[in-house]
Amino acid sequence: MEKNNEKLKEMKKMSNNIRIHTLKSLTNLGFGHYGGSLSIVETLGVLYGGVMNLDVNNPNWEERDYFVLSKGHAGPALYSALALKGFFPLEELMKLNENGTTLPSHPDRLKTKGVDATTGSLGQGISIATGIAKSLKMDKKENRVFSIIGDGEMNEGQCWEAFQFIAHHNLNNLVIFLDYNKQQLDGYLENIINPFSFEEKLKSFGFEVRTVKGDDIKAIYEAVKDKRKNNEKPLFIILDTIKGQGVECIEKMSNSHHLRLTEELKNEIEKVIKKLEREVD
């Protein structure tokens, strides 16, 4: 129990630091995908702080677990997790999306240490993750694959083709997280294409589906800490999140998909960063 509590503390600290450094890098740039980066912070904190088997000194280690950020616009949060893990110095985060950077707005596996897949075109990341999981199964390897997809991304038919393939081949070495923050580029999901029940849809596609609060570190960890047994279905986790999660002024916005900061908003976010830093210390 004590060991488990320590791990939860470590993952919470990791999550808090991911949020801080994501805010710092985006605010230094002055614009970017704030909302959808912040909504996956706790999930990244659990994966990189307590679950995934990685070697920062050997990013291409064959025994590693894989992570694919299918909603590639949340790259700033992933970069913060990778830097905190030790793949590259934290100072590099201040070069986000600059000319010649190793940290482009969307992940590029040829440019950034620790990135397993180049993503950004929605629907393609989950297909890449599916291919990785299938190849590992064929080679009888124990590596796990994790992927985060966006709720707006679920409008892409390519996602559903991948889901059918995953369930048919019982790729239970792949865990899918859906960032259900209820907004997409152009507004609220239900106003663009009503998703109805993601849970019912994915169950009918052959998944075990669990819904957890997207900021509940313990619940996320409990859902993914153990590998799936051979006879268990692939796991699909719906993260009940808020766009801009953990930053009240962004949570309240009607659309925070991409922000270009005013001086007023920049000052407000800088105050939030200082507050979060005090809480971590």
N, C-alpha and C positions, 0 to 999 in steps of 0.2 A: 504493500500500500504506500509506504513512504517513498519507494523508488518511483512509483507511478505519479505521486504528487510532485516529485522533483522534475519528472519529465514534463508534466503539465505546466509547471512554472517556466521551464526552459522554452516550451513552445509558445507560451504567452509572451515571454520576453522577445522571442524571435518575431512574433507577429507585430508587437509594438514597434520594434525597430524597423521592420519592413515598411510599416505605415509611415514612420518618420522619414526614412530615406526616400520613399516614393514621393512624398510631399516635397521634400527638399529638391530632388532632381527635377521634378516637373515645374516647381515654382522658380527655380533657377533658370529654366528654359523660358518660362513665361506663358506657356500654352501646352496643351496635351490632353490625353485621355485620363482625366482624374477619376470620374465616376466608376467606370468598370475596372480600373486598377485597384481602387480601394475596396471594392466589394469582394475581392478574392484574397485579401491579405491573410485572414486567419487560416484559410485552406493552405496557402503557401507556407505559413508558419508551422502548421502540423506536418506537412510533407517534408519540408527541408529541415525542420527542427526536431522531428521525432520519428519519421517513418522510412524515408527513402535511404537505400544503401548506395552510398556514393564515395568517390575518392577524388578530392579536389586537386590532388597532385597528378591524377591521371583521368582527365575528363572522359576519355574514350574507353575506360576500363570495361571489359566485356561482361563482367559480372554485375555491373551497376543496374539500378532501377532507372527507368526512363520517364521523362516528363514531357508532355506535349501541350503547349498553351494554344489550343485551337482558336480561342478568341485573342488573336495576336495583338490587338490594340492595347491589351493590358500588359504589354512588355515592360513598362517601367517598374511594375510590382515584381515581376519575375527577376529583373536585373538586380533589384534591391536584395531579394532572397539569395541570389547567386553570390553577390558581393559579401553579404553577411556570412555566408557559408565558407567563403574564402577562395572562390574561383578567380577573383581579381580584386584589386584594392578598392575600397569604398570611394576613394577620390575619383575613380573613373566614372562614377554615377553623375558627376557634374558635367560630363561630356555627352549626356543624353541627346541624341538626335542632332548633333553638330556635324558639320561637314567633315568627312573622313573618320567619323567615330566608329568604335567597335560596338556601340550600343544604339542601333537604329531604332526608330519608333516602334517597329514590329520585329520580333525575334528573327535572327538569321544565324543558322548553325555554323556558317562559314566565317562569321565575324566575332562571335561571342563564346568564350569558354563556358561550358556547362549547358549550352542550349542544344537540345537533341533534334529539333526540327524547325525549319523555316516556315513561319506561318503569317497569316494576315488576310489572305483570301478566305473568307468564311466558308466553313464546311470541309476544307481540305485537311486541316489539322487532325480532326478525328479520324479521317481516312488514313493518314500517316500513322497515327497511333494504332489503328487496327492492323495495319501491315506489320508494324513492329511486333505486336502481340502475337500475330499468327506465325511469324518467322521464329519467335522464341519458343512457341509451342511445338513447331515442327522440329526444332533442334533439341527438344526436351530440356530446356533451360528453365531455371527457377526465377529468373528476373521478373519484376513486376513493371507494369506500365500504368501511368496515371495521366489523365487528360482533363482539362477544364474547357468546357464549351459555353458559349453565351446563349441566353434565351432568345435573343433576336436571331442568332445564328441558326436556331432550330427551324427557321423558315427555309433554309437551304435543303433541297431534296437529297443532296449528297450525304447529309447527316443520317438520314433515314435508311439510305442504302447501306451505310456502314453499320448501323444498328442491326439490320437484318443479318448481315454477314457475321457480326460479333456473336449474336445469339445462336445462329445456325451452327457455328463452329465452337460454341461454348468457350469463348476466349475469356475465361474468368481470371486470367492473369492481368486483365485490363480493368481498371476502375475509372469510371467516367463521373465527373462532377458537372452538374449544370448550375451555372451562376444565374439563379432566378431572381434578378433584381427588378423585373417587371418593366424595364425601359430598354429601348434600343435607339439607334441613331436618330430616327425621326419622331420619336414619341413613345407613348405607352403601348405595350404589346397588344393589349386587347383592342386598341383602336386601329391597329395596323393589320395584324392577322391574329385573331383570337386563338390562343393556344388550347383553350378549354382545359382538360386535365392532362398535364404531362405525365403524372403518375399512372393514370389508367392506360395511356398510350404505350408507355414503356413496359408496363407489365404485360400488355398484349403482345409486345415484340419479344418477350422471352427473358426479361431482366428481373432480378430482384431489385426493388426500388425502395429507397429510404429517403425520407425528407428530414432534414435537420436545419436548425438555425445556423445561418452562415457565419455568425460570430461566436458560436458555441464550440470552443476548442476541444473540450472534453468529448462532446458528442461526435465531432468529426473524427477525432483520434480513435474513439471506440469503434467507429464504423469501418476504419481502414487498417487498423494496426496489425491484423492477422491476414495471412494469405488465404485465399479461397480454397476449399477442399475440392477434390476432383469432381464430385457430384453436385457442387453448388453452381447456381446460375451466375452469370456475370453481374456485377454490382453497379447500379446506377444511383448516384446520390444527388438529390435535388437540394441545393443550398438556398434556403430562404434568406435572401440578402436584401440590402438596400444599396442603391447606387450612391457612391460616396461614403460608404460604411465607415463609421468611426470619426467622421468629421461633420459635425452638425450643420454647419453653414452650407456644406455641399449636399448633405442628405436632403435638405429642405428645397433644393432647386427642382424645378419642373423638368429640366434637361441638363444633365452634367456629363453627357457622353464625351464631349470635347469642349474644353474651356480655354478662352484666351483672356488672361487676367487683366482686370482693371487694377489701378493702384489701390483702390479700396479693398478689393477681394484679396489681393496679394498681401496686404497688411493683416487682414483677418486670418489668412492661412498661416502666416508667419507667427502669429500669436498662438495658433493651435499647435504648431511645431514645438514652440517653447514649452507649452503646457505638457505635451506628450513626453518631451525630453525630461522634464522634472519628474513625471510619473515613473519613467523607466529607471531613473537614478534612485 
